[in-house]
Amino acid sequence: MPGNLRQRLTPATTRARITALAAIAVVIALVSAGLVLTSGPSATQVTAYFSEGIGVYAGSTVRILGVEVGTIDSVQPEGTQVKVTMTVNGGVKVPAKADAVVVAASVVSDRYIQLLPAYTGGAQLASGAVIPESRTAVPVEVDQLYASLAKLANDLGPNGVNKHGALSDVINTGAANLAGNGADFNNMITQLGQATRTLSGSRGNFFATINNLQKFTTMLKDNDSQVRLAQQQLADVFTFLAGDKQELAGALNELATALGQVKYFIADNRSLIKSNVTKLASITKILVTERASLAEAVDDAPLAVDNVLGAYDPVTRTLDGRGDLRELEVTSGSSAQSAPATPTPTPATGSSSGNPFCATASSASGSSRSPLGTLCDQEQSAGAGVLVPLSPQQQAALPPLPLPAVGSVYGSAGTVRNNGG
């Protein structure tokens, strides 16, 4: 009997053990599932404020690009706004500056909230974020649309704009103007389309022109004081011209007359002018050819003028020079030969017959006798025989020379004796 009892109890015990093991397995599975669920991305709770919440209920969907990404938790009125709390599924990225829009899929169906735009990068909408009313929108209701249409019809009806038939007159005038002008109107629209295509093809140049114009206006703005000054000066000029308009008109009239006379003069003397221009070209060519000589003359002319001014004696009003008059004496066998570079003693003639200047000067007498004749007489009376060098003291006693002396200075014996020699 004990053995039979053991045989009957064994299957029950086995089933109990199996049930216990199954229960343990279910618990382990549930715990594992809970761990998996709790280990995923957390959901994002967002609060949005709308101007109205018609057709929006708790449990309605939240979508992005039409794809369901969450649900609406609650809809609560708060003063003049409606507070909507919604939850976005974990792992769904929403831009930090996202907008919320109530969308009506149809006239009678529930509405859902659309978050836009879709996330493409950057900061994300954090849990607990608030979307203000400035970033939310609601659809226009049908009754509002009907009310707007009714208001428009009333404003355009016999109690509004068309109370005295003004709208009817406009419509009739427009119909009369368009009657029979369908082809022209079509052509106008076609050409307008071509013009817009041309502007579109040249939009680069068009916008460059606008950009340059903007730079020009900016420059005028930055130089406003100078622009005002230029305008004031220009106004002064115009005022001056307006005050002297009679004189200006007369001057212009005379100028026109003068130009006419110049025209006739050129026409009458065309050949002479051509000849003069040709000759002037020749003269110009000569000047170009001799430009080196002209340059040298221009360089030497100041020195020559300075020498002339230095040689001029304002007391006697003469040009003083330095030279040996006896170089001009006529000697036997020669005529007017020049003296050598270094003066050599010259025998005195004792008379004026050997010197043509002294001979000419000696022929005169009285007040008409020249200074040269007097000099000849002095030399002859002093018994001048030869030219001798003068000492520095003797040179100092002589009248100043117009140019500095080069080498020895010679004088006659009489000159030396008269000057302390």
C-alpha positions as CSV (number, residue, x, y, z in Angstrom):
1,M,0.0,0.0,0.0
2,P,2.7,2.5,0.7
3,G,4.3,1.6,-2.6
4,N,1.0,2.1,-4.4
5,L,0.5,5.5,-2.8
6,R,3.9,6.6,-3.8
7,Q,3.0,5.7,-7.4
8,R,-0.1,7.8,-7.3
9,L,1.5,10.9,-5.8
10,T,4.4,11.0,-8.2
11,P,2.5,12.6,-11.2
12,A,0.9,15.2,-9.1
13,T,4.2,16.2,-7.6
14,T,5.7,16.4,-11.1
15,R,2.9,18.6,-12.3
16,A,3.4,20.9,-9.3
17,R,7.1,21.1,-10.0
18,I,6.4,21.9,-13.7
19,T,3.9,24.6,-12.8
20,A,6.3,26.2,-10.3
21,L,9.1,26.1,-13.0
22,A,6.7,27.7,-15.5
23,A,5.7,30.4,-13.0
24,I,9.3,31.1,-12.3
25,A,10.0,31.3,-16.1
26,V,7.1,33.7,-16.6
27,V,8.3,36.0,-13.8
28,I,11.8,35.9,-15.2
29,A,10.4,36.8,-18.7
30,L,8.3,39.7,-17.3
31,V,11.3,41.0,-15.4
32,S,13.4,40.8,-18.5
33,A,10.8,42.5,-20.5
34,G,10.5,45.3,-18.0
35,L,14.3,45.7,-18.0
36,V,14.2,45.9,-21.8
37,L,11.4,48.5,-21.7
38,T,13.0,50.6,-19.0
39,S,16.4,50.5,-20.7
40,G,15.2,52.2,-24.0
41,P,15.1,56.0,-24.7
42,S,12.8,58.0,-22.5
43,A,9.8,59.9,-23.9
44,T,9.7,63.7,-24.3
45,Q,6.9,65.6,-22.6
46,V,6.1,68.9,-24.3
47,T,3.6,71.7,-23.4
48,A,2.2,73.9,-26.1
49,Y,-0.2,76.9,-25.9
50,F,-2.8,77.6,-28.6
51,S,-5.3,80.4,-29.1
52,E,-8.1,77.7,-29.2
53,G,-8.4,74.0,-29.0
54,I,-11.4,73.0,-31.1
55,G,-11.4,69.3,-32.0
56,V,-8.3,68.5,-29.9
57,Y,-8.8,65.9,-27.2
58,A,-6.7,63.9,-24.8
59,G,-5.6,60.7,-26.6
60,S,-5.3,62.5,-30.0
61,T,-2.1,61.9,-31.9
62,V,1.0,63.9,-32.3
63,R,2.6,63.7,-35.8
64,I,5.7,64.8,-37.7
65,L,5.3,64.8,-41.5
66,G,2.1,62.8,-41.0
67,V,3.8,60.0,-39.1
68,E,2.4,59.4,-35.6
69,V,5.2,60.0,-33.0
70,G,3.2,60.6,-29.8
71,T,-0.1,61.3,-28.1
72,I,-1.9,64.2,-26.4
73,D,-2.0,63.8,-22.6
74,S,-4.3,66.7,-21.6
75,V,-6.1,69.8,-22.9
76,Q,-6.7,72.5,-20.4
77,P,-8.0,76.1,-20.8
78,E,-5.9,78.8,-19.2
79,G,-7.4,82.3,-19.5
80,T,-7.4,83.2,-23.2
81,Q,-5.2,80.3,-24.1
82,V,-5.5,76.5,-24.3
83,K,-2.7,74.5,-22.7
84,V,-2.0,71.2,-24.4
85,T,0.4,68.6,-22.9
86,M,1.7,65.9,-25.2
87,T,4.2,63.1,-25.0
88,V,6.6,62.3,-27.9
89,N,7.9,58.8,-28.1
90,G,11.4,58.1,-27.0
91,G,14.0,58.1,-29.8
92,V,12.1,60.7,-31.8
93,K,14.1,63.8,-32.4
94,V,12.4,67.2,-32.6
95,P,14.1,70.5,-33.3
96,A,14.5,72.8,-30.3
97,K,12.6,75.7,-32.1
98,A,9.8,73.5,-33.5
99,D,6.3,74.9,-34.1
100,A,3.0,73.2,-33.3
101,V,0.0,73.3,-35.7
102,V,-3.5,71.9,-35.2
103,V,-4.4,70.0,-38.4
104,A,-7.9,69.0,-39.4
105,A,-7.8,65.9,-41.5
106,S,-11.4,66.4,-42.5
107,V,-14.4,68.4,-41.5
108,V,-15.8,65.9,-39.0
109,S,-12.8,63.8,-37.9
110,D,-10.7,64.5,-34.8
111,R,-7.8,66.8,-35.2
112,Y,-4.1,66.1,-34.4
113,I,-1.1,68.3,-33.6
114,Q,1.7,68.4,-36.2
115,L,5.3,69.3,-35.1
116,L,7.4,71.0,-37.7
117,P,9.9,71.1,-39.3
118,A,11.4,67.7,-39.2
119,Y,14.7,67.3,-37.4
120,T,17.8,67.6,-39.6
121,G,20.4,68.5,-37.0
122,G,21.3,70.8,-34.2
123,A,19.7,71.3,-30.8
124,Q,16.8,69.0,-29.9
125,L,13.5,69.7,-28.0
126,A,14.1,68.7,-24.4
127,S,11.6,67.1,-22.1
128,G,9.5,69.8,-20.3
129,A,10.0,72.3,-23.1
130,V,7.2,74.9,-23.7
131,I,6.1,76.0,-27.2
132,P,4.5,79.5,-26.8
133,E,1.5,80.7,-28.7
134,S,3.6,82.7,-31.1
135,R,4.9,79.4,-32.5
136,T,1.5,77.7,-32.7
137,A,-1.3,77.9,-35.2
138,V,-4.9,76.6,-35.5
139,P,-7.0,76.1,-38.7
140,V,-9.7,78.5,-39.7
141,E,-13.1,77.2,-38.7
142,V,-15.9,76.8,-41.3
143,D,-18.2,79.2,-39.5
144,Q,-15.4,81.8,-39.6
145,L,-15.0,81.3,-43.3
146,Y,-18.7,81.6,-43.8
147,A,-18.8,84.8,-41.7
148,S,-15.9,86.2,-43.8
149,L,-17.7,85.4,-47.0
150,A,-20.9,86.9,-45.7
151,K,-19.1,90.1,-44.7
152,L,-17.5,90.4,-48.1
153,A,-20.8,89.9,-49.9
154,N,-22.4,92.5,-47.6
155,D,-19.6,95.0,-48.2
156,L,-19.9,94.5,-52.0
157,G,-23.7,94.4,-52.0
158,P,-26.3,97.1,-52.3
159,N,-25.7,98.1,-48.7
160,G,-22.0,98.6,-49.2
161,V,-19.8,99.6,-52.1
162,N,-22.5,99.1,-54.6
163,K,-25.0,101.2,-52.8
164,H,-25.0,103.8,-55.6
165,G,-24.0,101.3,-58.3
166,A,-20.2,102.0,-58.2
167,L,-19.3,98.3,-58.3
168,S,-21.7,97.7,-61.1
169,D,-20.2,100.6,-63.1
170,V,-16.7,99.2,-62.5
171,I,-17.8,95.7,-63.7
172,N,-19.6,97.2,-66.7
173,T,-16.6,99.4,-67.6
174,G,-14.3,96.5,-67.3
175,A,-16.5,94.3,-69.5
176,A,-16.7,97.1,-72.1
177,N,-12.9,97.5,-72.1
178,L,-12.3,93.8,-72.4
179,A,-14.9,93.1,-75.0
180,G,-13.2,92.2,-78.3
181,N,-9.8,92.6,-76.8
182,G,-9.2,89.0,-75.7
183,A,-6.4,88.5,-78.3
184,D,-4.7,91.7,-77.2
185,F,-5.1,90.8,-73.5
186,N,-3.7,87.3,-74.2
187,N,-0.8,88.9,-76.1
188,M,-0.1,91.2,-73.2
189,I,0.0,88.3,-70.8
190,T,2.3,86.5,-73.1
191,Q,4.7,89.4,-73.5
192,L,4.6,90.0,-69.7
193,G,5.6,86.3,-69.3
194,Q,8.5,86.8,-71.8
195,A,9.5,90.0,-69.9
196,T,9.6,88.1,-66.7
197,R,11.7,85.3,-68.3
198,T,14.1,88.0,-69.6
199,L,14.4,89.5,-66.2
200,S,14.9,86.0,-64.7
201,G,17.7,85.3,-67.3
202,S,19.3,88.7,-66.4
203,R,18.7,88.5,-62.7
204,G,22.4,88.5,-62.0
205,N,22.9,91.9,-63.8
206,F,19.7,93.2,-62.4
207,F,20.6,92.4,-58.8
208,A,24.2,93.7,-59.4
209,T,22.6,97.0,-60.6
210,I,20.5,97.2,-57.5
211,N,23.5,96.4,-55.4
212,N,25.6,99.1,-57.0
213,L,22.7,101.5,-56.6
214,Q,22.6,100.6,-53.0
215,K,26.3,101.3,-52.6
216,F,25.9,104.6,-54.4
217,T,23.1,105.7,-52.1
218,T,25.1,104.6,-49.1
219,M,28.1,106.7,-50.3
220,L,25.7,109.7,-50.7
221,K,24.4,109.1,-47.2
222,D,28.0,108.8,-45.7
223,N,29.0,112.1,-47.5
224,D,25.8,113.9,-46.8
225,S,27.6,117.1,-45.7
226,Q,29.7,117.2,-48.9
227,V,26.6,116.5,-51.0
228,R,24.7,119.3,-49.3
229,L,27.7,121.7,-49.9
230,A,27.9,120.7,-53.6
231,Q,24.1,121.3,-53.9
232,Q,24.5,124.7,-52.2
233,Q,27.4,125.7,-54.5
234,L,25.5,124.6,-57.5
235,A,22.5,126.6,-56.4
236,D,24.7,129.6,-55.9
237,V,26.0,129.2,-59.5
238,F,22.5,128.9,-60.9
239,T,21.5,132.0,-58.9
240,F,24.5,133.9,-60.3
241,L,23.7,132.8,-63.8
242,A,20.0,133.7,-63.3
243,G,21.0,137.2,-62.1
244,D,23.3,137.8,-65.1
245,K,21.1,136.0,-67.6
246,Q,21.0,139.1,-69.9
247,E,24.8,139.4,-70.0
248,L,25.2,135.6,-70.4
249,A,22.7,135.6,-73.3
250,G,24.6,138.5,-74.9
251,A,27.9,136.7,-74.5
252,L,26.5,133.6,-76.0
253,N,25.1,135.6,-78.9
254,E,28.5,137.3,-79.5
255,L,30.2,133.9,-79.2
256,A,27.9,132.5,-81.9
257,T,28.7,135.5,-84.1
258,A,32.4,135.1,-83.5
259,L,32.2,131.4,-84.3
260,G,30.4,132.2,-87.5
261,Q,33.1,134.8,-88.4
262,V,35.8,132.3,-87.7
263,K,34.0,129.8,-89.9
264,Y,33.9,132.2,-92.8
265,F,37.5,133.3,-92.2
266,I,38.7,129.7,-92.3
267,A,36.6,129.0,-95.4
268,D,38.0,132.1,-97.2
269,N,41.6,131.6,-96.2
270,R,41.8,127.8,-96.3
271,S,44.7,127.7,-98.7
272,L,46.7,130.3,-96.7
273,I,46.0,128.5,-93.5
274,K,47.1,125.2,-95.1
275,S,50.3,126.8,-96.3
276,N,51.1,128.4,-92.9
277,V,50.4,125.1,-91.2
278,T,52.8,123.4,-93.7
279,K,55.5,126.0,-93.0
280,L,54.9,125.7,-89.3
281,A,55.5,122.0,-89.6
282,S,58.8,122.7,-91.3
283,I,59.8,125.2,-88.6
284,T,58.8,122.7,-86.0
285,K,60.9,120.0,-87.7
286,I,63.9,122.4,-87.7
287,L,63.3,123.1,-84.0
288,V,63.2,119.3,-83.3
289,T,66.3,118.8,-85.3
290,E,68.2,121.6,-83.6
291,R,66.8,121.0,-80.1
292,A,70.3,120.2,-78.8
293,S,71.6,123.6,-80.0
294,L,68.6,125.3,-78.6
295,A,69.1,123.7,-75.3
296,E,72.7,124.8,-75.3
297,A,71.7,128.3,-76.2
298,V,69.1,128.4,-73.5
299,D,71.8,127.2,-71.0
300,D,74.4,129.8,-72.2
301,A,72.1,132.8,-72.7
302,P,71.8,133.6,-69.0
303,L,75.6,133.7,-68.7
304,A,76.0,135.9,-71.8
305,V,73.3,138.3,-70.4
306,D,75.1,138.4,-67.0
307,N,78.4,139.2,-68.7
308,V,76.8,142.0,-70.7
309,L,75.3,143.4,-67.5
310,G,78.7,143.2,-65.8
311,A,80.4,145.0,-68.7
312,Y,77.9,147.9,-68.7
313,D,79.1,151.1,-67.0
314,P,76.0,153.1,-65.9
315,V,78.2,156.2,-65.4
316,T,79.6,156.5,-68.9
317,R,76.7,154.4,-70.3
318,T,79.2,152.2,-72.2
319,L,80.1,148.5,-72.4
320,D,83.6,148.2,-71.0
321,G,85.9,145.6,-72.4
322,R,89.4,144.4,-71.9
323,G,92.0,144.2,-74.7
324,D,95.2,145.6,-76.3
325,L,94.3,148.3,-78.7
326,R,97.7,147.9,-80.3
327,E,96.7,144.5,-81.6
328,L,94.7,146.5,-84.2
329,E,97.8,148.4,-85.4
330,V,98.7,147.9,-89.0
331,T,102.3,146.9,-89.3
332,S,104.3,146.6,-92.4
333,G,103.6,143.4,-94.4
334,S,100.3,142.6,-92.6
335,S,96.9,143.9,-91.8
336,A,95.0,143.9,-88.5
337,Q,96.7,140.8,-87.2
338,S,95.8,139.6,-83.8
339,A,98.2,139.7,-80.9
340,P,99.7,136.5,-79.5
341,A,98.3,134.8,-76.5
342,T,101.1,136.2,-74.3
343,P,101.6,140.0,-74.9
344,T,105.2,140.9,-76.0
345,P,106.7,144.3,-75.7
346,T,105.8,146.5,-78.6
347,P,108.0,149.4,-79.7
348,A,106.3,152.7,-79.6
349,T,105.9,154.4,-82.9
350,G,106.5,157.9,-81.5
351,S,103.7,159.2,-83.6
352,S,100.2,158.3,-84.6
353,S,101.1,157.4,-88.1
354,G,101.6,153.8,-87.4
355,N,98.3,153.4,-85.5
356,P,95.2,154.0,-87.6
357,F,93.1,154.7,-84.5
358,C,95.5,157.2,-83.2
359,A,95.9,158.7,-86.7
360,T,92.1,159.1,-86.9
361,A,91.8,160.4,-83.4
362,S,94.7,162.9,-83.9
363,S,93.0,164.5,-86.9
364,A,90.3,165.9,-84.7
365,S,90.8,168.9,-82.4
366,G,89.1,170.9,-79.8
367,S,85.9,169.6,-78.2
368,S,85.4,167.0,-81.0
369,R,88.6,165.2,-80.0
370,S,87.8,161.6,-78.9
371,P,89.0,160.0,-75.7
372,L,91.0,157.6,-77.8
373,G,93.0,160.6,-79.3
374,T,93.6,162.0,-75.9
375,L,94.9,158.6,-74.8
376,C,97.2,158.4,-77.8
377,D,98.6,161.9,-77.0
378,Q,99.2,160.9,-73.4
379,E,101.1,157.8,-74.4
380,Q,103.2,159.7,-76.9
381,S,104.0,162.6,-74.5
382,A,105.0,160.1,-71.8
383,G,107.4,158.5,-74.2
384,A,105.7,155.1,-74.0
385,G,108.0,152.7,-75.6
386,V,106.9,149.3,-74.5
387,L,104.2,147.5,-72.5
388,V,105.3,146.3,-69.1
389,P,103.6,144.1,-66.5
390,L,101.7,146.0,-63.7
391,S,102.1,145.2,-60.0
392,P,99.1,144.4,-57.8
393,Q,99.4,148.0,-56.3
394,Q,99.3,149.5,-59.8
395,Q,96.4,147.3,-60.8
396,A,94.5,148.5,-57.7
397,A,94.9,152.1,-58.8
398,L,93.5,151.4,-62.2
399,P,89.7,151.4,-62.9
400,P,88.1,148.1,-62.1
401,L,87.9,145.6,-64.9
402,P,84.5,144.2,-65.8
403,L,85.8,140.6,-65.7
404,P,88.5,139.0,-63.5
405,A,92.0,139.2,-64.9
406,V,93.6,136.0,-66.2
407,G,97.4,136.0,-66.2
408,S,99.5,139.2,-66.1
409,V,98.1,142.7,-66.7
410,Y,100.2,145.0,-69.0
411,G,100.4,148.7,-69.2
412,S,102.5,151.4,-71.0
413,A,105.4,153.0,-69.3
414,G,103.4,156.2,-69.0
415,T,100.6,154.3,-67.2
416,V,103.1,152.8,-64.8
417,R,104.7,156.2,-64.1
418,N,101.3,157.9,-63.6
419,N,100.2,155.2,-61.2
420,G,103.2,155.2,-58.9
421,G,105.5,153.0,-60.9
